[in-house]
Amino acid sequence: MRVFCPECGDKSRIQKTNRISNSYADLYCSCGDPECGHSFVMNLSFSHTLSPSAKTSSQMAIELLKSLAPEQRKELQQQLSSL
């Protein structure tokens, strides 16, 4: 991804990324032109979907369950059986 300085238009470097959520981040940038030296923050955000994910919600749930510790899985099974 390329970021350009809003002051002089030169290429800029992303120095730090502060991820706020899965769909939003603040990018701390500095201009690559030493004569400009501009430091700034840009925002990166999710806009919209062009093609839906191939992963279904059930596939994602299975992957989450696989990542749980055995005790956590057992506890979740007990909670689900009471529904």
Residue, then its C-alpha position, 0 to 999 in steps of 0.5 A: m500500500r502506498v501513502f502519499c504526503p498530503e502536503c507535497g505529494d511525495k511517497s511517505r512511510i508508515q511508521k506505526t499502525n494503531r489498529i482500532s478494530n478489524s475494519y479500522a486503523d490509524l496509520y502514523c506516517s512521515c513524508g519521505d522528502p527530507e525537505c518537507g518532513h511532514s508527519f501525519v496520521m491517516n485512517l484506513s477503514f473497511s468500506h464495503t464487500l465486493s464478493p462475500s467470504a467463502k467461509t460460512s459462519s459454521q466454518m468460522a465457528i468450527e475454527l473457533l471451537k478448534s482453538l479453544a482449550p479442552e476445558q473451555r470446549k467442554e464448558l461450552q458444550q454444557q452451556l449449549s446443551s442447556l439451550 
